[in-house]
Amino acid sequence: MSLRITLAVAARVLTQLRRDHRTLAMLLVLPCLVIALLWWMFTDLPGRGFDALAPALLALIPFIVMFLVTSVTTLRERTSGTLERLLAMPLGKGDFLLGYALAFGLVAAAQSALAVTVATVFLDLSLEGPVWMLLVVAVLDAILGSALGLFVSAFARTEFQAVQFMPALVFPQILLCGLFVDRDLLPSFLDGVSRALPLTYAVDAMSSVADHAHPSIAADLLVIVAFTAAALVLGALTLRRQTD
């Protein structure tokens, strides 16, 4: 792998995104709109509904959006023949995947910064922990979504099939991450499954920041990073030059 080639791939992806205004709007604006909608829903209701749910959504939304955009974009590169032409050059699979991860990581940082700013500055989200820690978790979770999107794109032949991985891989994580039912109240088998899913640790980390910065957040972040690294390695092993 070459740092120069990796940076060139990242620059190419960022240039494409800059020209794709619809995708860019979905990446940067959609999370802010969803958070604002959640605030609007709870604005006249008693209790801490928004403060209770917003941190978890700040973990969920970047993960979902980046997973979807990355998987579809990577598949489009392969079906159009662009990936095959790129890999015919002095470009390894690692350069390609790391370049994509770097590019979408930068987008994820911008996306998470906007969403966290909207939630904390304009919507008065109450936090016990520091805002910068909330941003770190959101960025890592978005990068995790990108890494998983890169991985699953190898198993899809069309963009529709790439989208079908959403209910297979993402929805179970949303249901079992503790957002709807406390994981301690889940059946023991489902609790065990939730502990093997990366989104669980992202939601736990966000909740720790919202309630109080807890030492366990470091362990949650390490798990997220480990899942991200594993997804990138598996993505490099399964990446195909073209769709049959």
Backbone bond lengths (Angstrom), bond angles and torsions (degrees), N, CA, C in turn:
res aa  C-N    CA-C-N  psi(-1)  N-CA   C-N-CA  omega(-1)  CA-C   N-CA-C  phi
1 M - - - 1.467 - - 1.529 109.92 -
2 S 1.319 115.29 151.81 1.458 121.47 -178.27 1.523 109.24 -128.68
3 L 1.334 115.93 131.79 1.463 119.93 178.85 1.523 110.53 -62.23
4 R 1.327 117.12 -38.87 1.466 120.54 -178.95 1.520 110.72 -62.84
5 I 1.335 117.48 -42.91 1.458 121.07 -179.49 1.526 110.46 -69.04
6 T 1.327 115.77 -40.55 1.466 119.63 178.69 1.524 111.07 -60.24
7 L 1.317 116.52 -44.55 1.469 120.61 179.06 1.524 110.78 -65.92
8 A 1.338 117.10 -34.59 1.465 120.09 178.21 1.524 110.78 -66.35
9 V 1.329 116.79 -40.28 1.469 120.50 176.94 1.527 109.91 -63.54
10 A 1.332 117.07 -43.78 1.466 120.53 179.12 1.524 111.15 -61.81
11 A 1.332 116.86 -42.19 1.472 120.28 179.11 1.521 110.80 -63.81
12 R 1.322 116.51 -38.64 1.467 120.48 179.15 1.530 110.90 -63.72
13 V 1.340 116.99 -43.38 1.469 120.83 179.89 1.519 110.42 -65.04
14 L 1.323 117.46 -42.97 1.466 120.79 179.50 1.524 111.64 -63.89
15 T 1.329 116.51 -35.96 1.466 119.89 177.09 1.514 110.68 -65.21
16 Q 1.335 116.55 -42.25 1.461 119.99 177.94 1.527 111.27 -62.50
17 L 1.322 116.63 -43.28 1.457 119.60 179.83 1.525 111.53 -64.80
18 R 1.317 116.62 -37.80 1.470 120.03 -180.00 1.525 110.82 -62.69
19 R 1.313 116.98 -32.38 1.461 120.60 -179.85 1.525 112.49 -84.05
20 D 1.335 117.00 -19.01 1.467 121.32 179.93 1.527 108.10 -94.59
21 H 1.306 116.33 88.73 1.461 120.73 -172.61 1.524 112.42 -66.19
22 R 1.321 117.84 -34.33 1.466 119.86 -179.15 1.517 111.15 -66.30
23 T 1.335 115.88 -47.17 1.463 119.48 179.29 1.517 110.68 -64.34
24 L 1.309 116.72 -40.70 1.459 120.52 180.00 1.528 110.90 -63.16
25 A 1.329 115.89 -39.58 1.464 119.80 178.23 1.529 110.58 -65.05
26 M 1.343 116.72 -40.92 1.457 119.47 179.28 1.525 110.81 -65.18
27 L 1.322 116.73 -37.99 1.455 120.71 -179.01 1.529 112.62 -68.62
28 L 1.319 116.67 -40.78 1.462 120.04 -171.67 1.530 113.67 -99.00
29 V 1.321 116.67 -34.95 1.464 119.90 -173.12 1.526 112.68 -94.16
30 L 1.332 117.10 -38.29 1.464 120.48 -175.23 1.525 113.27 -56.19
31 P 1.350 120.27 -47.65 1.474 118.47 179.12 1.528 113.11 -58.51
32 C 1.325 116.98 -38.51 1.463 120.11 178.52 1.523 111.43 -64.93
33 L 1.319 116.56 -40.18 1.467 120.49 179.73 1.525 111.46 -66.31
34 V 1.334 116.96 -39.52 1.463 119.88 179.84 1.529 110.44 -66.08
35 I 1.332 116.80 -42.55 1.459 120.15 178.22 1.530 110.36 -63.59
36 A 1.331 116.90 -41.16 1.464 120.36 178.39 1.526 111.02 -64.84
37 L 1.332 117.55 -38.61 1.461 121.39 177.39 1.517 110.83 -63.43
38 L 1.331 116.77 -41.55 1.472 120.21 178.10 1.529 110.17 -61.76
39 W 1.333 117.14 -43.87 1.463 120.35 177.87 1.530 111.26 -60.52
40 W 1.322 116.59 -42.00 1.457 121.86 -179.60 1.527 110.91 -62.61
41 M 1.342 116.25 -39.08 1.465 120.44 -179.96 1.523 111.73 -61.61
42 F 1.332 116.89 -37.73 1.465 120.59 -173.67 1.524 113.52 -99.97
43 T 1.343 117.83 0.11 1.459 119.59 -171.09 1.525 113.43 -62.21
44 D 1.341 118.61 -32.25 1.467 121.06 -178.10 1.523 112.66 -105.41
45 L 1.321 116.94 8.28 1.466 120.45 -178.72 1.518 110.00 -100.40
46 P 1.342 117.58 147.97 1.470 119.92 178.62 1.532 110.84 -73.46
47 G 1.313 115.72 162.28 1.458 119.91 177.22 1.521 112.21 93.58
48 R 1.341 115.53 -172.50 1.463 122.39 -177.00 1.515 110.36 -110.54
49 G 1.321 117.65 44.88 1.458 120.91 -176.41 1.516 113.22 -57.04
50 F 1.328 116.15 -48.81 1.462 119.42 -178.48 1.524 111.08 -67.20
51 D 1.330 117.11 -45.56 1.459 120.69 -179.14 1.524 111.46 -63.94
52 A 1.344 117.11 -27.80 1.463 120.66 -178.79 1.527 111.84 -79.20
53 L 1.331 117.05 -36.36 1.460 120.67 -173.44 1.525 113.86 -96.28
54 A 1.323 117.88 -30.09 1.465 120.86 -173.65 1.528 113.25 -58.39
55 P 1.347 120.38 -44.74 1.469 118.17 179.63 1.519 113.23 -58.69
56 A 1.344 116.70 -41.13 1.465 119.28 178.54 1.518 111.10 -64.38
57 L 1.333 116.80 -39.29 1.469 119.49 179.68 1.523 111.23 -68.89
58 L 1.320 117.06 -30.76 1.458 119.43 175.97 1.522 111.31 -66.46
59 A 1.327 117.14 -17.74 1.463 121.33 172.23 1.519 111.36 -89.71
60 L 1.334 116.17 -38.43 1.463 120.65 -174.75 1.525 113.20 -73.39
61 I 1.327 116.43 -46.69 1.465 119.74 -171.30 1.527 112.36 -63.32
62 P 1.343 120.18 -49.48 1.471 118.35 177.90 1.522 112.52 -60.09
63 F 1.327 116.52 -38.37 1.465 121.00 178.68 1.527 110.83 -59.43
64 I 1.330 116.64 -48.80 1.462 121.03 -176.71 1.523 111.30 -67.11
65 V 1.328 116.18 -48.09 1.464 119.86 -176.71 1.523 111.25 -63.42
66 M 1.328 117.18 -45.61 1.461 120.25 -177.87 1.524 111.34 -68.83
67 F 1.326 117.93 -35.69 1.463 121.36 175.95 1.526 110.34 -59.97
68 L 1.321 116.00 -48.07 1.459 120.53 -176.82 1.525 111.75 -66.29
69 V 1.323 117.30 -49.35 1.458 120.98 -176.62 1.530 111.19 -65.27
70 T 1.331 117.19 -42.86 1.458 120.15 -177.61 1.516 111.86 -66.61
71 S 1.335 117.83 -43.64 1.459 120.47 -178.67 1.520 111.22 -64.11
72 V 1.330 117.63 -42.54 1.459 121.01 -179.73 1.523 111.20 -69.14
73 T 1.330 116.99 -42.53 1.467 120.98 -179.08 1.520 111.23 -63.75
74 T 1.326 117.55 -44.16 1.464 120.91 179.56 1.521 111.09 -64.85
75 L 1.328 116.43 -41.75 1.461 119.62 178.07 1.520 110.96 -62.60
76 R 1.332 116.70 -39.11 1.459 120.55 178.89 1.528 111.26 -62.40
77 E 1.335 116.60 -36.26 1.463 120.60 177.19 1.531 110.70 -61.80
78 R 1.327 116.00 -38.53 1.455 119.85 -177.26 1.527 111.88 -76.51
79 T 1.330 116.97 -45.49 1.457 119.70 -177.11 1.527 112.70 -68.52
80 S 1.330 116.77 -26.52 1.463 119.88 178.83 1.532 112.63 -82.84
81 G 1.339 115.83 -7.87 1.457 119.68 -178.74 1.517 113.93 88.19
82 T 1.337 116.65 -2.89 1.465 119.85 -178.71 1.526 111.32 -64.96
83 L 1.325 116.49 -41.69 1.459 120.11 -178.81 1.524 110.80 -62.64
84 E 1.322 116.87 -41.56 1.465 119.76 179.85 1.526 110.85 -62.72
85 R 1.332 116.82 -40.45 1.470 119.66 178.89 1.528 110.95 -67.93
86 L 1.344 116.19 -37.81 1.457 119.29 179.53 1.529 111.53 -65.67
87 L 1.335 116.46 -43.05 1.453 119.97 -177.54 1.522 112.56 -74.65
88 A 1.345 116.77 -13.30 1.460 119.66 173.61 1.526 111.03 -76.38
89 M 1.317 115.77 -15.86 1.461 121.90 176.69 1.535 108.78 -87.09
90 P 1.319 118.28 176.97 1.478 120.11 176.10 1.528 110.70 -70.35
91 L 1.320 115.80 63.37 1.461 122.35 -176.18 1.517 108.34 -132.82
92 G 1.311 117.61 117.73 1.449 121.43 178.46 1.518 111.85 -87.24
93 K 1.338 114.84 165.78 1.455 119.21 177.91 1.527 110.83 -62.29
94 G 1.334 115.80 -36.23 1.463 118.88 178.29 1.510 112.24 -63.41
95 D 1.353 116.81 -40.68 1.466 120.10 176.95 1.516 110.84 -60.97
96 F 1.330 115.84 -43.16 1.467 120.68 -178.75 1.523 110.99 -62.84
97 L 1.337 116.21 -50.32 1.461 119.67 -176.52 1.522 112.34 -68.34
98 L 1.329 116.98 -41.85 1.463 119.02 178.85 1.525 111.28 -67.35
99 G 1.341 116.95 -35.99 1.455 119.78 176.44 1.517 111.43 -62.75
100 Y 1.330 115.65 -43.90 1.462 119.80 177.00 1.531 110.57 -63.97
101 A 1.338 115.88 -44.80 1.463 119.37 -179.49 1.526 111.23 -61.56
102 L 1.323 116.88 -39.64 1.456 120.57 178.89 1.524 111.05 -65.69
103 A 1.334 116.28 -45.50 1.463 120.13 -179.04 1.528 111.15 -62.58
104 F 1.317 116.06 -49.68 1.456 119.00 -179.23 1.526 111.25 -71.76
105 G 1.337 117.27 -24.50 1.452 119.11 173.79 1.520 111.68 -65.25
106 L 1.335 116.68 -40.85 1.462 120.21 176.38 1.528 110.96 -64.42
107 V 1.332 115.62 -41.75 1.467 118.93 176.96 1.525 110.17 -63.75
108 A 1.334 115.55 -39.97 1.462 119.83 179.04 1.521 111.39 -62.16
109 A 1.326 116.63 -38.37 1.464 119.85 178.05 1.523 110.90 -63.02
110 A 1.343 116.77 -44.03 1.467 120.38 177.89 1.520 110.77 -65.25
111 Q 1.327 115.86 -43.32 1.465 120.47 179.68 1.520 111.18 -60.60
112 S 1.321 116.91 -49.03 1.465 121.31 -178.02 1.525 111.53 -66.56
113 A 1.339 116.45 -38.24 1.461 119.64 178.88 1.526 110.91 -62.27
114 L 1.319 116.99 -42.45 1.469 120.49 178.16 1.522 111.25 -64.13
115 A 1.339 116.61 -46.86 1.462 120.33 -177.27 1.530 111.21 -64.75
116 V 1.330 116.81 -43.69 1.458 120.19 179.76 1.524 110.63 -66.48
117 T 1.335 117.10 -38.98 1.469 120.47 178.26 1.523 111.29 -63.04
118 V 1.314 116.23 -45.08 1.466 120.22 178.62 1.527 110.35 -60.65
119 A 1.345 116.85 -44.39 1.459 120.65 -176.51 1.524 112.27 -68.01
120 T 1.318 117.28 -41.49 1.466 120.13 -173.17 1.531 113.44 -88.93
121 V 1.327 117.14 -33.95 1.464 120.40 -175.61 1.525 111.65 -91.36
122 F 1.316 116.51 -48.17 1.464 120.05 -173.83 1.521 113.49 -93.27
123 L 1.337 118.02 -26.90 1.462 120.59 -177.04 1.521 112.72 -109.86
124 D 1.332 117.04 5.57 1.474 122.95 172.82 1.527 113.19 56.79
125 L 1.319 117.22 43.51 1.455 120.37 175.13 1.524 109.15 -65.35
126 S 1.324 116.51 126.78 1.464 121.46 -178.46 1.525 109.92 -86.82
127 L 1.330 116.05 128.30 1.454 121.95 179.73 1.511 110.01 -130.43
128 E 1.334 115.76 142.11 1.460 120.70 172.37 1.522 110.44 -88.84
129 G 1.331 116.46 -33.38 1.458 121.23 179.64 1.515 111.53 -91.24
130 P 1.331 117.52 175.67 1.464 121.51 -178.23 1.521 112.50 -72.97
131 V 1.328 115.98 147.14 1.461 121.45 -178.80 1.533 111.05 -64.77
132 W 1.345 117.37 -36.44 1.451 119.70 -177.22 1.529 111.50 -62.61
133 M 1.341 116.96 -29.97 1.457 119.98 178.96 1.524 110.69 -71.63
134 L 1.338 115.20 -36.22 1.461 119.90 175.11 1.528 110.03 -61.30
135 L 1.318 116.33 -40.55 1.463 121.33 178.94 1.531 111.24 -65.35
136 V 1.325 116.71 -41.11 1.472 120.46 179.62 1.525 110.49 -60.29
137 V 1.325 116.45 -45.82 1.463 120.09 -179.68 1.522 110.47 -63.71
138 A 1.334 117.31 -42.96 1.464 120.79 -179.66 1.525 111.34 -62.14
139 V 1.330 117.23 -42.19 1.469 121.01 179.82 1.526 110.82 -65.49
140 L 1.325 117.17 -46.34 1.464 120.27 179.92 1.522 110.95 -62.33
141 D 1.321 116.45 -37.16 1.461 119.71 179.73 1.522 110.86 -68.93
142 A 1.319 117.39 -38.18 1.464 120.34 177.42 1.528 110.69 -65.99
143 I 1.330 117.40 -39.86 1.464 120.77 177.45 1.526 110.10 -65.12
144 L 1.325 116.75 -37.15 1.460 120.31 175.21 1.527 110.67 -60.23
145 G 1.335 117.01 -43.74 1.462 120.24 176.95 1.514 111.66 -60.23
146 S 1.330 117.61 -40.33 1.463 121.38 177.98 1.526 110.70 -64.34
147 A 1.331 117.26 -43.71 1.467 120.92 -179.33 1.524 111.15 -62.66
148 L 1.331 117.00 -42.69 1.458 119.87 177.99 1.527 111.06 -67.62
149 G 1.332 116.91 -35.25 1.457 120.37 176.32 1.518 111.88 -63.62
150 L 1.337 116.98 -40.65 1.462 121.03 176.30 1.523 110.63 -62.62
151 F 1.324 116.75 -39.02 1.457 120.68 -178.45 1.530 111.98 -68.02
152 V 1.337 117.30 -50.20 1.463 119.29 -174.37 1.528 112.38 -72.32
153 S 1.329 117.75 -20.09 1.462 119.29 -179.93 1.522 111.71 -62.30
154 A 1.332 117.76 -22.37 1.462 121.12 179.44 1.519 111.89 -69.41
155 F 1.334 117.69 -19.45 1.459 120.97 -175.21 1.526 112.54 -103.20
156 A 1.319 117.53 4.32 1.464 121.49 -179.55 1.525 110.22 -109.06
157 R 1.318 116.24 144.03 1.462 121.55 177.79 1.526 112.09 -101.73
158 T 1.327 116.52 -24.56 1.462 121.37 179.71 1.525 108.53 -133.30
159 E 1.329 115.87 165.41 1.456 120.29 178.01 1.523 111.00 -63.98
160 F 1.338 116.52 -33.73 1.464 119.72 178.05 1.521 110.65 -63.78
161 Q 1.333 117.39 -40.16 1.459 120.21 177.57 1.526 110.88 -65.69
162 A 1.323 116.95 -35.70 1.465 119.57 177.00 1.521 110.81 -62.18
163 V 1.331 116.32 -40.88 1.467 120.23 178.56 1.525 110.47 -66.10
164 Q 1.345 117.28 -31.11 1.459 120.36 -178.77 1.529 112.87 -65.80
165 F 1.316 117.44 -17.65 1.454 118.98 176.12 1.522 112.09 -70.81
166 M 1.331 117.05 -15.87 1.471 120.42 178.24 1.530 111.09 -57.51
167 P 1.359 119.38 -57.17 1.466 117.91 -179.81 1.518 113.43 -66.30
168 A 1.336 117.45 -25.12 1.464 120.18 -177.55 1.529 112.50 -77.76
169 L 1.338 117.13 -39.65 1.457 120.67 -173.32 1.522 114.35 -110.69
170 V 1.322 117.14 -31.37 1.466 120.24 -173.02 1.522 112.12 -94.51
171 F 1.326 118.16 -46.20 1.463 120.35 -175.78 1.531 113.24 -59.94
172 P 1.356 119.44 -43.92 1.472 117.52 177.00 1.521 112.81 -59.39
173 Q 1.332 117.23 -35.22 1.461 120.02 178.88 1.525 110.92 -67.15
174 I 1.338 116.39 -38.15 1.458 120.02 178.20 1.529 110.71 -63.86
175 L 1.330 116.46 -40.85 1.460 120.65 -177.51 1.525 112.44 -70.50
176 L 1.339 116.81 -32.58 1.456 120.21 -172.15 1.521 114.08 -103.26
177 C 1.337 117.83 1.61 1.470 119.94 -174.08 1.522 113.25 -79.05
178 G 1.322 118.05 -5.75 1.450 121.46 -179.50 1.507 114.20 100.51
179 L 1.335 117.17 4.90 1.462 120.35 -179.48 1.519 111.46 -72.56
180 F 1.329 117.39 -40.96 1.464 121.37 -176.15 1.530 112.03 -95.83
181 V 1.319 116.39 -40.39 1.468 121.62 -179.64 1.519 107.65 -132.29
182 D 1.325 116.11 131.58 1.463 119.62 177.11 1.530 108.83 -56.05
183 R 1.323 116.20 134.12 1.465 119.86 -175.17 1.517 112.31 -63.07
184 D 1.329 117.43 -26.29 1.465 120.04 177.22 1.524 112.04 -66.77
185 L 1.346 116.27 -19.83 1.464 120.55 -179.11 1.527 112.35 -95.41
186 L 1.317 117.79 -4.45 1.452 121.37 179.58 1.524 110.25 -74.84
187 P 1.352 117.26 154.31 1.476 118.97 170.00 1.524 110.02 -55.37
188 S 1.320 116.01 148.85 1.465 120.76 -172.40 1.525 112.28 -56.36
189 F 1.340 117.41 -37.18 1.460 119.60 -179.82 1.524 110.65 -65.71
190 L 1.333 117.31 -45.42 1.466 120.84 -179.77 1.527 110.99 -67.09
191 D 1.323 116.55 -33.93 1.464 118.94 175.74 1.524 110.20 -64.08
192 G 1.325 116.98 -39.46 1.459 120.19 176.78 1.514 112.29 -64.68
193 V 1.344 116.31 -39.45 1.461 120.17 177.54 1.523 110.51 -64.23
194 S 1.327 116.54 -42.12 1.471 119.99 -178.41 1.521 111.47 -61.66
195 R 1.324 117.49 -32.07 1.456 121.15 -179.81 1.526 112.52 -72.48
196 A 1.334 116.18 -14.23 1.465 120.44 177.96 1.521 112.17 -97.84
197 L 1.336 117.34 5.53 1.459 121.83 -177.30 1.529 110.09 -110.10
198 P 1.319 118.00 133.00 1.475 120.00 -173.93 1.514 114.73 -66.40
199 L 1.337 117.38 -31.60 1.457 118.71 -176.65 1.531 111.88 -64.89
200 T 1.329 116.93 -26.55 1.463 121.29 176.93 1.521 111.01 -57.69
201 Y 1.325 116.41 -42.60 1.459 120.83 -176.90 1.532 111.15 -74.29
202 A 1.336 117.07 -30.05 1.459 120.03 176.15 1.529 110.57 -66.93
203 V 1.331 116.45 -44.14 1.467 120.25 178.97 1.520 110.51 -66.89
204 D 1.341 117.31 -39.62 1.469 120.15 176.94 1.534 110.72 -60.83
205 A 1.331 116.15 -42.30 1.465 119.74 -179.96 1.520 110.97 -64.70
206 M 1.328 117.13 -43.35 1.463 120.36 178.35 1.523 111.06 -62.27
207 S 1.327 116.43 -41.61 1.464 119.93 179.94 1.524 110.92 -65.11
208 S 1.339 116.49 -36.64 1.464 120.13 178.21 1.522 111.20 -63.62
209 V 1.341 116.09 -39.94 1.464 119.99 178.38 1.524 110.48 -67.21
210 A 1.334 116.54 -40.78 1.461 120.37 -176.92 1.525 111.79 -67.46
211 D 1.341 116.52 -40.95 1.462 119.93 -177.36 1.523 111.54 -84.56
212 H 1.293 114.92 -51.81 1.472 120.42 177.79 1.516 107.44 -173.84
213 A 1.322 117.49 137.14 1.460 121.31 179.11 1.527 109.21 -60.65
214 H 1.308 116.78 112.28 1.460 122.53 -173.97 1.525 109.32 -109.90
215 P 1.333 118.45 144.62 1.466 119.72 179.52 1.516 114.23 -56.66
216 S 1.345 117.32 -26.10 1.459 120.14 -177.87 1.517 112.52 -67.73
217 I 1.330 117.96 -13.47 1.453 120.10 -179.54 1.531 110.67 -62.94
218 A 1.317 117.08 -31.42 1.465 119.95 178.22 1.524 110.44 -62.98
219 A 1.332 117.25 -41.33 1.465 120.79 177.73 1.519 110.99 -64.74
220 D 1.341 116.85 -39.37 1.468 120.35 178.14 1.526 110.69 -62.62
221 L 1.330 116.47 -42.96 1.463 120.30 -179.45 1.526 111.33 -65.73
222 L 1.315 117.28 -37.70 1.461 120.63 178.00 1.527 110.93 -63.96
223 V 1.319 116.73 -38.41 1.468 120.30 177.85 1.522 110.50 -64.90
224 I 1.335 116.88 -42.39 1.463 120.67 178.56 1.527 110.72 -61.31
225 V 1.328 116.18 -44.91 1.468 120.62 178.97 1.524 110.54 -63.06
226 A 1.333 117.32 -40.53 1.464 120.90 179.72 1.529 110.98 -63.77
227 F 1.326 117.52 -43.15 1.465 120.64 177.78 1.529 110.60 -63.36
228 T 1.329 116.60 -39.40 1.460 120.62 178.95 1.520 111.18 -62.67
229 A 1.324 116.42 -46.97 1.462 120.72 179.20 1.523 111.18 -62.01
230 A 1.331 116.60 -42.62 1.461 120.40 179.46 1.529 111.17 -63.00
231 A 1.345 117.10 -40.91 1.462 120.57 179.17 1.524 111.40 -64.08
232 L 1.334 117.65 -39.02 1.466 121.09 178.85 1.524 111.09 -67.43
233 V 1.332 117.00 -40.99 1.471 120.02 178.29 1.529 110.16 -64.27
234 L 1.325 116.81 -46.44 1.468 119.80 178.26 1.522 110.98 -64.28
235 G 1.325 116.62 -34.69 1.454 119.88 177.46 1.512 111.68 -64.02
236 A 1.337 117.29 -40.16 1.468 121.10 177.73 1.521 111.29 -65.81
237 L 1.335 117.01 -35.06 1.457 120.40 -178.55 1.524 112.62 -74.60
238 T 1.324 117.23 -29.51 1.463 121.19 -175.05 1.517 114.14 -104.25
239 L 1.336 117.93 -4.53 1.455 121.33 -176.59 1.523 110.70 -63.54
240 R 1.323 116.20 126.90 1.460 121.28 178.22 1.521 109.20 -105.91
241 R 1.324 114.71 151.62 1.470 119.86 -178.83 1.517 111.47 -70.55
242 Q 1.317 117.87 -35.02 1.456 120.43 -176.95 1.513 109.74 -153.19
243 T 1.314 116.19 162.41 1.455 122.14 175.65 1.519 109.14 -87.02
244 D 1.334 115.88 130.83 1.460 119.74 -179.53 1.527 111.13 -67.29
